[in-house]
């Protein structure tokens, strides 16, 4: 079986990991890591893994359930982007991976970018799918998590009773010949996970740390220049109601060497709406790009150049204000 699931113990906590291994051993290329979004799990990538299995995808694929999500532990802990990126690094370390292509959907995209920022020497490529962290605009439903009483409202709206009722109605609908679209089923699965108190706590921590009533606070836009040497694929659904496709288009402009693919018939889950097409896009991207091999010294050099360029822009104004005064007073003393 090419797809397996197992549990890792990381810092005393369980992390559920799905893994795809190519059927042949003569494959080359970096491991692909798939990161799910907020309130999701690695299950969101299962249709893609099954596609990879059918087509004989030649890269190892790791799909963790992030802490507070899926079948991983949900302790009272830090669920910020930095902490999550460190978890990804530790999962890679435990599985013997030192260099990988990091793909992330929604929140997972924000974590992928944070990973590239914190561990540039480990990031071969980036794949950003309906990614968070690329602009303030976000659905009002997520902005509402910043309101007082959001925790109580959520616990009333999504709990074991309401989830059971929703599943019952879905069963009746199927018996009557109805069928939910793949993206609708995926969104329902995300929402249903919030019936668990631990996962609901993680959801609120993440949402409130990244989003307020005006939208997303966390932004990678001002740091994207650090990823200019990292091959990047941006994938978005044209009708995404949660994070607008304009974020993807703007990101492609800021990273001139990147690739942008918009799925015209998809919403927030293009990898679920059309896993075969998504898999093809990823496979072409991996086959047609060379992985980045950045060192910390190279990143430091980019930071220094950017800082120096900013100082050059500011210096003329300071010079005009201060230097002429000294020259003027010095000239007066000379003539005295």
N, C-alpha and C positions, 0 to 999 in steps of 0.2 A: 504493500500500500504506500503510495507516494505521499499521502497526506496523513500526518499523525498529530495527536494532541498529547501533551504531557504537562506536568506541573513542576515549576522551578521554585526553589526556596531562596528568596533574596532578602537579606537583612532580617531573617526570621519571619517573613511574610510570603504567602503563596502567590505566584504569578503563573497564570495559565498561558500556555504557549502552543499555538498551532504551527506546524512546520511542513513545508513541501520540500521534498528532495527529488532531484531529477533521477529518472530511472537509469541513466547511463552515468558512468563515472568519469568520462572523458570530457566533461563540460568545463568551461572556463568562465571567468567573470565574477564580479562582486555579488555577494548576497543581496537580496532585495528584502527590505523590511517594510511591512505595511502597518500603519498606525490608524486606528479608528477615531471617530469623533466623540464629542461629549455625549454621555449617556448611552453610548454604543458599546460594541465589543468586537472581538476579532471575527465574530460570525458574519459581520457585514462583508468580509472579503471571501467567504466560502465559495460563492458562485465564481469568483475570479480564480481561486485555487483549483476548482473543478475544471475550469477552462484550461488552465495551465497543465493539468494532468492529462486532459484529452489531447492537447497539442504537443506534449512533450517539451514543455518550457525548460530551458537549459540552465536556469539559475536556482540556487537554493533560496527559499522564501521563509522568512520568520514573521509570524503574526501574533504578537502578544496581546492579551487583555490587559490594558493599563490598570494600575491600582485604582480601586474604587469602581471598577467596571467589570462586566461580564462575570467570569468565574474566578477572577483574582480577588485577593483579600481587599477589604475596604476599611482599613484602620483610620483612627483619628490622626491625620498626618497632613503634610504639606502636599497639596495637589497643584501647585503652581507650575508654570511652563518649565522653569529651571529644574525643579525636582523631577518632573516627568522626563525631561531630556536625559537626566542622570540615570533614571531607571532604564531607559533605552540603552544607554551606554553599558550599564551593568548586565543587562540581558545579553547583549552582544558578547561581553567578556565571558559570561558563563557558557555561551555556546561556541566559543572559539573563533569569533568573528572580529576582525580588527579594522575592516574597511567595507563599507556597505552603501548601497543606494537606499535612501530613506524616502519613502512615500507616505504621505499623510492626508487624510480626509478631514475637512473641517477643523476641529480642535487639533487633530493629528497633524494637519499641515503646519499649524503654529508650533507644535512640538518639533516637527521636522526642521523648521527654520531655526528654532532655538538650539537644536542638536548641532546643526551646522555651525552656529555661532560659538557654542561652547566647546565643541570637539571637531574643529575643522579638518584635522588630520585623519579622522575616521569617516568623513562624508565624501562618497564618490560622486553622487548625483542627488538631485532633489526632484521629487514628483509631488506637486501641490494640487490637491483635488478639492475644489470648492472651499479653499483654505480660509481659516480664521487668521486674524492678525495682519490684514492687508488694507485696512480702511475702517472708518468708524461705523459705516452703515451696517446694520444687522436687524433682524426681525424684531418687532415690538414684543414678541413673546419672551425672547431672551432678555430684552431690556427690562421687562417687568420683574425679573428676579431681583433687581435692586430695590424694589419697593418694600416698605415695612409689611410684615405679614405674609411675604411670599412663601416662607417655609410652611406655615400653617395651611395656606391655600393649596399648596402643592400636595401636602399630605392628605387633604380631603379629596382633591381631584383625582389623584393617582394612588391607589392603595390596593391590597389584594382583592377587595370586594369589587371595586370598579373595573379592575383588570379582568377579573373572572366574568363580569357582565359583558365587557367588550368582546372577549373571546367567544362567549356564548352567542352573541349577535353575529359575529363573523362566521361561526359554524353554521348557523341558520342560513345566512346569506349564501354560503357555498352550496348547501343542500338545495337551495332554490335556483342554483345555476349561476350565481354571481361569483366574481373573483376579483380580489383586490389587485391593483397594479403592483409590480415588484417594489417600487419606491414607496408606495403607501404602506405596504407590509413592513418595510424596513423602518420607516418612521414610527409605526405603531410599536414595533419591537423596542425601539429606543425609549419611547415614552413609557412602555410597560416596565422597563427596568427600574423606573423611579419609584415603584411600589416598595422596593426594598429600602429600609431606612439608611443603611450604609451607603448605598449608591446614590440615594437622594442627597445625603450630606455632601458627598463628593461633588455631585452636580452643582449644588448651590455654592460650594467653596470656589469651584472653577469659574462658574458664571460670574459671581460677584467680584472675583479677582481680576477678571478681564473686561467686564462690561458694566456700564452704569446706565442711567436713564437716557443719556445722550448717545450711547452706542459703545462700540469697542474702544477700550482705552489702550490695551496692549497693541503695539504696532511694530512690525519689522521693517516698514518701508524705509526708515532712515538708515537702516543697516544693510539693505539689500546690496549695496555696492561691494560689501565684503564677499558676496557670493557670485560675483561676476565671472569667476573662473570655474564655478561649479555648474556643469550642465544641468539645466532645469527644464522640466516639462510641466506646464500648467494646464490642467483640465477642469472644465466647468460645465455645468448644465445651463443652457440658455435661459431657462425659466426658473432658476433657483429663487425660491421665495424667502430663504433664510439669509443668505449672503449674496449680494448682487454680482452678476457676471462682470460688471465694470471693474471690480477689484482684480479679476484675472487679466483683463485687458491692460489695466494700468501697470500691473506687475510685469507683463511682457514688454511694455515700453521701457520700464526701468532696468530690465535685464535684456539688452538687445540680442544676446545670443541664445535666448530661451525659445522654447516652442510653446505655442498656445493652441489648444484644441477645444472647441466649444461643441458640445453635444446638443444639437438643435431640439431634440425630442426628450431631453432630460431635465430634471429639476435639481435637487440637492445631492442626489446619489447617482451620478453618471456611471460609476463602476457597478452598480446594482441594475440600473436601467438597461445597460448593454454591456455585460461583462466580456463578451467576445470582442467587441470593438475596442473596449478599454484595454483588454489584454494585448491586442494587436498594436495599439499605440505604445504601450509600455515596452513591448518586445522590440519594436522598431527603434524606439528611443535608446534602449540599451545597446542595440546592435550598431547604431550609427553615431554614437558619441563615445569619446574617450573619458574614462573616469578621472575626476580631479585627484591630484596627489599633493595636497597642500600641507605645508609644514607650519608650525606655530610662528617661526621666524618670518615666513612669507606674509602671514596675516598681520603681524606686527608692522611689517614694512608698509603694507597697504594703509593701516591705521595712521602711521606717521606721515605718509604722503598726503592723506586726506586732511590731517591736522595742519600741516604746513601750508597746504593750499588755502585753507580757511584763514590762516594768519596773514597770508600775502594779501588777501582781499581786504582785510581789516587795517593793515599797516598804513596805507596812504592817508587815511583819514586821521589817524593818530599823529602821523608825521607832520601833516599840515598844521595841526593845532599846537604842537610842542616845539618842534625844531626851529621854526622861524623866530620864536621869542628868544631862544638862547643866542641865536646868531645876531639878533638885533641888539641885545644887551651887551654882547661881547664887542660888537663894533663900536658902540658908544664908549666903552671903557678904553678901547684902543685909541680913539681920537682924543680922549681927555688928557 
